Amino acid sequence: MKQLTREQVSGRKERAERFVRNVLGDDERADEIGDESVDDYADRRHVKITNPAKRRNAEMPSKQDLLDRIKDLEDENADLNDRLDSISDLVGYDEDDDDEDGLDDEEDEPGE
């Protein structure tokens, strides 16, 4: 879902109304768009209205909220690492088989 400010949605609504009226020549549909509220227009167009000014003035999360978020992210990271390990097991990849140059130990010495 696209996120736009109320002003951006309002501008798009006005442009849509003008387009339908002037380009498509459908005054009735243009009037319907014009009569629609900005919120209804946003809902119909699957746009979420945001207000960036409110985000700047929003309360700071508490220390506990941040610690909880860190814990959630650490748990998610551990879960994702477990999934990567499972995938590695399925494809038979072993990190110890490869060294930095990508060659097996027997191939480390070229020309031998």
Residue pairs with C-beta under 8 A, 6 or more apart in sequence:
1 46
1 47
1 48
2 46
2 47
2 48
3 47
3 48
3 49
3 50
4 12
4 42
4 47
4 48
4 49
4 50
5 49
5 50
5 51
5 52
6 38
6 49
6 51
9 38
9 41
9 42
9 45
9 47
9 49
10 38
12 41
12 45
12 47
13 33
13 36
13 38
13 41
16 33
16 41
17 30
17 33
17 34
18 30
20 26
20 29
20 30
20 33
21 27
21 30
33 41
36 44
38 49
39 49
42 48
42 49
61 69
88 94
88 95
97 104
98 104
99 105
99 108
101 108
